[in-house]
Amino acid sequence: MITGPVPPVEKALTRYRVMAWIVGVMLLVLVAGMLLRYVFKVIDTTAPVAIAHGWLYMIYVIVALDLCLRLRWPVLRMAFVVLAGTIPFVSFVAEHKVTQWVRAEIAEKQGREAGAGAAAAEQPAP
């Protein structure tokens, strides 16, 4: 549930979406590299990609936790969002689902604020 202003949540969502895509792509590159290394024996190392993915994943975790804490989500939902960056293709699915959840919460908050504003405007002045 959004308790604060909406713009910081929208910015946190944008940061999360960017990092989810970057981490998702890097994970796919890492998996492809590992297939090339261990199955096809074409390359010697995947270390640069693995290191880059590790650092980017840490940034993803920070950004995802920032979004989850701003929305005061339960621990299980936080765990789903954070762990989505560890399974190929799941970060893309999670990014889509998280975006739906956040946009629904933003719409709900804006609806509550509009309803409260309309109710306050209807009350007669003393």
Stockholm file with secondary structure:
# STOCKHOLM 1.0

chainA/1-126         MITGPVPPVEKALTRYRVMAWIVGVMLLVLVAGMLLRYVFKVIDTTAPVAIAHGWLYMIYVIVALDLCLRLRWPVLRMAFVVLAGTIPFVSFVAEHKVTQWVRAEIAEKQGREAGAGAAAAEQPAP
#=GR chainA/1-126 SS CCCSCHHHHHHHHHHHHHHHHHHHHHHHHHHHHHIIIIISCCCSCCHHHHHHHHHHHHHHHHHHHHHHHHHTCCHHHHHHHHHGGGSTTHHHHHHHHHHHHHHHHHHHHHHHHHHHHHHHHHSCCC
#=GC SS_cons         CCCSCHHHHHHHHHHHHHHHHHHHHHHHHHHHHHIIIIISCCCSCCHHHHHHHHHHHHHHHHHHHHHHHHHTCCHHHHHHHHHGGGSTTHHHHHHHHHHHHHHHHHHHHHHHHHHHHHHHHHSCCC
//
